[in-house]
Amino acid sequence: MNCGNLTTVLPGSPTTSAVMFSAGVLGNIVALVLLEIQRRKKSATLFQVLVTALVITDLLGTFSVSPLVITAYSQNRSLLGLSDTRAVCAHFGFSMTFFSLVTLALLLGMAVERWLAIGHPFLYDRRVSVRCGYVLLPVVYLLCALFCSAPLLDVGFGRYVQYCPGTWCFIDLSTDEPGHIAYKSVYASCLLAMIAFTVLCYASVSYHLLLMHRRSKANRSSFRRARGQRSLSITEEVEHLVLLGFMTIAFVICSLPLVIRVYMNSNDRAMDLKALLLLSMNPIIDPWVFIILSPPVPRLLWEMVCKVSRSQPTHEKVPNTHSQSDFWPSSPPIELQK
């Protein structure tokens, strides 16, 4: 069914949209609180700056589209019916396209940052700093905004259309016009290229961490922290890698079906809608992945367990048969000099 000119909403329930909106807002707010706790404990790193930008981006994306869906259901008017012009539909389509591109660009930036920090530490120490993140972020936002604004100019390069049940607008995925086909192909190609580079960086970081781990086991007694040089903890790097890996997996699962739909160029609106629903899930999944895998959470839980166990009175002295290094994280992780 084609809902491109529908002014009312097809029968449905806003419950799903309301739950998704609530979960997205709650997750992103909790993630921002955890990031603020990290920032107060120690100075922010470039990786933390990029993660914070990602969470804020997801929060803005949730506020940009979900309230419109709930409003459309409550008033029984489609996105086209909410205004005399196509402004609401254009805003919705722009937001979906823009925030999907920015999210993946930030994930790629996080992967490149880890690749440089682990694989090329001397270059990272000399050329990369937190300031790079503050310069990179406006550039990413600007480039994505310029690309996503093309359909708004009505120059034949991209077009935002309404999808069933009248609560979604996105790039026209079933068009036969050359300019619109070129636009959606560029969009899908950008997503696919960034996914590929992110996965490659992730694989490279995993490989270098494996080498670091092997060297640390072979030369455990020879590692020392040198003054003025950057020291890395294997534990912390693995935490960053796991977080980045799960966020990347979540985005691939949410975005790859849409990329496939673009390249198939078939006129199946139902499948297009399912791909869009998956894409809209990413801003909700990302913060919860961060909350679950964020280093402070498992560490705080472990510290609480240790405090409770230490606070219990003991009536006899039990000989200590374990070395301090057997209990993570009560002992500091192995630190590697770069």
C-alpha positions as CSV (number, residue, x, y, z in Angstrom):
1,M,0.0,0.0,0.0
2,N,1.3,3.5,-0.9
3,C,0.7,6.1,1.8
4,G,2.6,8.9,0.1
5,N,-0.5,11.2,0.1
6,L,-2.3,9.9,3.1
7,T,-3.6,12.6,5.5
8,T,-4.9,10.3,8.3
9,V,-3.2,7.6,10.2
10,L,-4.0,4.0,9.4
11,P,-5.4,2.0,12.4
12,G,-2.7,1.3,14.9
13,S,-1.6,1.9,18.5
14,P,0.8,4.6,19.7
15,T,1.9,2.3,22.6
16,T,4.9,1.0,20.8
17,S,6.1,4.5,19.9
18,A,5.5,5.7,23.5
19,V,7.5,2.8,24.9
20,M,10.4,3.4,22.5
21,F,10.4,7.1,23.2
22,S,10.5,6.5,27.0
23,A,13.2,3.9,26.8
24,G,15.3,6.1,24.5
25,V,15.0,9.2,26.7
26,L,15.6,7.3,30.0
27,G,18.6,5.4,28.6
28,N,20.3,8.4,27.1
29,I,19.8,10.4,30.3
30,V,21.3,7.7,32.5
31,A,24.2,7.3,30.1
32,L,24.9,11.0,30.3
33,V,24.9,10.8,34.1
34,L,27.4,8.0,34.0
35,L,29.6,10.0,31.6
36,E,29.5,13.0,33.9
37,I,30.6,10.8,36.8
38,Q,33.5,9.6,34.8
39,R,34.4,13.2,33.8
40,R,34.5,14.3,37.4
41,K,36.7,11.5,38.5
42,K,39.4,12.2,35.8
43,S,40.0,14.4,32.9
44,A,38.0,13.6,29.7
45,T,39.7,11.6,27.0
46,L,39.0,11.8,23.3
47,F,37.1,8.5,23.4
48,Q,34.8,9.8,26.2
49,V,34.2,13.0,24.2
50,L,33.1,11.0,21.2
51,V,30.9,8.7,23.4
52,T,29.3,11.7,25.0
53,A,28.6,13.2,21.5
54,L,27.1,9.9,20.4
55,V,24.7,9.8,23.4
56,I,23.7,13.4,22.9
57,T,23.1,12.7,19.2
58,D,20.9,9.7,20.1
59,L,18.9,11.8,22.6
60,L,18.4,14.6,20.1
61,G,17.3,12.1,17.5
62,T,14.8,10.5,19.8
63,F,13.3,13.9,20.6
64,S,13.2,14.9,16.9
65,V,11.0,12.0,15.7
66,S,9.2,10.1,18.4
67,P,7.0,13.0,19.7
68,L,5.8,13.5,16.1
69,V,4.7,9.8,15.8
70,I,2.8,10.1,19.1
71,T,1.2,13.3,18.0
72,A,0.1,11.8,14.7
73,Y,-1.6,8.9,16.5
74,S,-3.3,11.1,19.1
75,Q,-4.7,13.5,16.5
76,N,-5.3,10.8,13.9
77,R,-3.5,12.8,11.3
78,S,-0.5,11.7,9.3
79,L,2.7,13.6,9.1
80,L,1.5,15.3,5.9
81,G,-1.8,16.0,7.7
82,L,-0.1,17.7,10.6
83,S,0.8,20.8,8.4
84,D,-0.5,22.5,5.3
85,T,2.9,22.0,3.7
86,R,5.2,19.0,3.8
87,A,7.3,20.6,6.5
88,V,6.6,18.0,9.2
89,C,7.3,15.1,6.8
90,A,10.5,16.8,5.6
91,H,11.7,17.4,9.1
92,F,11.1,13.8,10.0
93,G,12.9,12.5,6.9
94,F,15.8,14.9,7.5
95,S,16.1,13.8,11.1
96,M,16.1,10.1,10.3
97,T,18.7,10.5,7.6
98,F,20.9,13.0,9.5
99,F,21.1,11.2,12.8
100,S,21.7,7.8,11.2
101,L,24.7,9.3,9.4
102,V,26.1,11.2,12.4
103,T,25.7,8.2,14.6
104,L,27.8,5.9,12.4
105,A,30.3,8.7,11.7
106,L,30.8,9.0,15.5
107,L,31.2,5.2,15.8
108,L,33.8,5.3,13.1
109,G,35.6,8.2,14.9
110,M,35.7,6.1,18.1
111,A,37.1,3.1,16.1
112,V,39.8,5.3,14.5
113,E,40.7,6.8,17.8
114,R,41.2,3.4,19.4
115,W,43.1,2.2,16.3
116,L,45.5,5.1,16.5
117,A,45.9,4.9,20.3
118,I,46.7,1.1,20.3
119,G,48.3,0.6,16.9
120,H,50.1,3.9,16.5
121,P,50.8,5.2,20.0
122,F,53.6,7.7,19.2
123,L,51.6,9.3,16.4
124,Y,48.6,9.4,18.8
125,D,50.6,11.1,21.6
126,R,52.0,13.7,19.3
127,R,49.1,14.5,17.0
128,V,45.8,13.5,18.7
129,S,44.2,15.3,21.6
130,V,40.8,16.0,23.1
131,R,40.8,19.2,21.0
132,C,40.7,17.1,17.9
133,G,37.3,15.9,19.0
134,Y,35.9,19.4,19.4
135,V,37.1,20.2,15.9
136,L,35.9,17.0,14.4
137,L,32.3,17.1,15.8
138,P,31.2,20.3,14.1
139,V,32.7,19.1,10.8
140,V,30.8,15.8,11.0
141,Y,27.5,17.6,11.8
142,L,28.0,20.1,9.1
143,L,28.8,17.6,6.3
144,C,25.9,15.4,7.3
145,A,23.5,18.3,7.5
146,L,24.5,19.5,4.0
147,F,23.9,16.1,2.5
148,C,20.6,15.6,4.2
149,S,19.4,19.0,3.1
150,A,19.6,18.2,-0.6
151,P,16.0,16.7,-0.7
152,L,14.7,19.8,1.0
153,L,15.9,22.0,-1.9
154,D,13.8,20.1,-4.5
155,V,16.5,20.0,-7.1
156,G,15.8,16.4,-8.1
157,F,18.6,14.9,-5.9
158,G,16.8,13.0,-3.2
159,R,13.2,13.2,-1.9
160,Y,11.5,12.5,1.4
161,V,8.2,10.6,1.2
162,Q,5.7,9.4,3.7
163,Y,5.4,5.7,4.6
164,C,2.6,3.7,6.1
165,P,0.8,4.0,8.5
166,G,1.4,7.7,7.9
167,T,3.7,8.2,10.8
168,W,7.1,7.8,9.0
169,C,8.9,9.9,6.4
170,F,12.2,9.0,4.9
171,I,14.2,8.9,1.6
172,D,12.1,7.5,-1.3
173,L,13.6,4.0,-1.6
174,S,11.3,2.9,-4.5
175,T,11.9,5.7,-6.9
176,D,12.8,5.3,-10.6
177,E,14.1,8.8,-11.2
178,P,17.8,8.9,-11.8
179,G,18.6,11.8,-9.4
180,H,16.7,10.2,-6.5
181,I,18.3,6.8,-7.2
182,A,21.7,8.5,-7.1
183,Y,20.9,10.2,-3.8
184,K,19.8,7.0,-2.0
185,S,22.7,5.1,-3.5
186,V,25.2,7.7,-2.1
187,Y,23.4,7.5,1.3
188,A,23.6,3.7,1.4
189,S,27.2,3.7,0.1
190,C,28.2,6.1,2.9
191,L,26.7,3.8,5.5
192,L,28.3,0.7,4.0
193,A,31.7,2.3,3.7
194,M,31.7,3.6,7.3
195,I,30.5,0.2,8.6
196,A,33.3,-1.5,6.7
197,F,36.0,0.9,8.0
198,T,34.6,0.6,11.6
199,V,34.8,-3.2,11.5
200,L,38.4,-3.1,10.0
201,C,39.5,-0.7,12.8
202,Y,37.9,-2.9,15.4
203,A,39.7,-6.0,14.0
204,S,43.0,-4.1,14.0
205,V,42.6,-3.0,17.6
206,S,41.7,-6.5,18.7
207,Y,44.8,-7.8,17.0
208,H,47.1,-5.2,18.6
209,L,45.5,-5.9,22.1
210,L,46.2,-9.6,21.6
211,L,49.9,-8.8,20.9
212,M,50.1,-6.5,23.9
213,H,48.6,-9.2,26.1
214,R,51.1,-11.8,24.9
215,R,54.0,-9.4,25.4
216,S,52.8,-8.5,28.9
217,K,52.7,-12.2,29.9
218,A,56.2,-12.7,28.5
219,N,57.7,-9.6,30.1
220,R,55.5,-9.1,33.1
221,S,58.3,-8.1,35.4
222,S,60.0,-5.7,33.0
223,F,57.1,-3.2,32.6
224,R,57.5,0.1,34.4
225,R,55.7,3.4,34.1
226,A,58.0,6.1,32.7
227,R,57.5,9.6,33.7
228,G,56.1,11.8,31.0
229,Q,55.0,8.9,28.8
230,R,51.4,7.6,28.2
231,S,50.6,4.3,29.9
232,L,47.8,2.1,28.9
233,S,45.9,-0.5,30.9
234,I,45.0,-3.7,29.1
235,T,41.8,-3.9,31.2
236,E,40.7,-0.4,30.3
237,E,41.5,-0.9,26.6
238,V,39.5,-4.1,26.5
239,E,36.6,-2.3,28.2
240,H,36.7,0.3,25.4
241,L,36.9,-2.3,22.8
242,V,33.9,-4.3,24.1
243,L,31.8,-1.2,24.3
244,L,32.8,-0.1,20.8
245,G,32.2,-3.6,19.5
246,F,28.7,-4.0,20.8
247,M,27.7,-0.5,19.7
248,T,29.0,-1.3,16.2
249,I,27.1,-4.6,16.1
250,A,23.9,-2.9,17.2
251,F,24.3,-0.3,14.4
252,V,25.1,-2.9,11.8
253,I,22.0,-4.9,12.8
254,C,19.8,-1.8,12.7
255,S,21.1,-0.3,9.5
256,L,22.2,-3.1,7.2
257,P,18.7,-4.1,6.3
258,L,18.0,-0.6,5.1
259,V,21.2,-0.6,3.0
260,I,20.1,-3.9,1.5
261,R,16.7,-2.4,0.7
262,V,18.3,0.5,-1.1
263,Y,20.5,-1.6,-3.3
264,M,17.6,-4.0,-4.1
265,N,15.5,-1.1,-5.4
266,S,12.3,-3.1,-5.1
267,N,8.8,-1.6,-4.7
268,D,8.0,-3.2,-1.4
269,R,6.8,-0.6,1.1
270,A,6.2,-3.2,3.8
271,M,9.8,-4.3,3.8
272,D,10.9,-0.6,3.6
273,L,8.9,0.1,6.8
274,K,10.5,-2.8,8.7
275,A,14.0,-1.6,7.7
276,L,13.1,1.9,8.9
277,L,11.8,0.5,12.2
278,L,15.1,-1.2,12.8
279,L,17.0,2.0,12.0
280,S,14.9,3.9,14.5
281,M,15.8,1.3,17.2
282,N,19.5,2.2,17.2
283,P,19.2,5.5,19.3
284,I,17.4,3.4,21.9
285,I,19.8,0.5,22.0
286,D,23.1,2.5,22.0
287,P,22.6,4.1,25.5
288,W,21.6,0.9,27.1
289,V,24.6,-0.9,25.7
290,F,26.7,1.9,27.2
291,I,24.9,1.6,30.6
292,I,25.4,-2.2,30.7
293,L,29.0,-2.2,29.5
294,S,30.3,1.1,30.9
295,P,33.3,0.5,33.1
296,P,32.0,2.2,36.3
297,V,29.0,-0.1,36.5
298,P,30.8,-3.5,36.9
299,R,33.6,-1.9,38.9
300,L,31.1,-0.2,41.3
301,L,29.2,-3.5,41.8
302,W,32.5,-5.3,42.4
303,E,33.7,-2.7,44.9
304,M,30.3,-2.9,46.7
305,V,30.6,-6.7,47.0
306,C,34.2,-6.4,48.3
307,K,33.2,-3.8,50.9
308,V,30.4,-5.9,52.2
309,S,32.6,-8.9,52.4
310,R,35.3,-7.0,54.2
311,S,32.9,-5.4,56.7
312,Q,31.7,-8.8,57.9
313,P,33.4,-9.7,61.2
314,T,35.8,-12.6,61.3
315,H,36.5,-14.5,64.5
316,E,39.6,-16.2,63.4
317,K,42.5,-15.2,61.2
318,V,42.4,-17.0,57.9
319,P,45.8,-17.3,56.2
320,N,45.9,-15.4,52.9
321,T,46.6,-18.0,50.2
322,H,46.0,-15.7,47.3
323,S,48.1,-12.9,45.9
324,Q,46.5,-9.5,45.5
325,S,46.7,-9.8,41.7
326,D,44.3,-12.7,41.8
327,F,41.4,-10.3,42.5
328,W,40.3,-7.8,39.8
329,P,39.8,-4.9,40.2
330,S,41.2,-4.6,43.8
331,S,44.6,-4.7,42.3
332,P,45.6,-2.3,39.5
333,P,45.7,-3.8,36.0
334,I,48.9,-4.4,34.1
335,E,50.1,-1.2,32.6
336,L,51.9,-1.1,29.3
337,Q,54.3,1.6,28.4
338,K,54.0,3.1,24.9
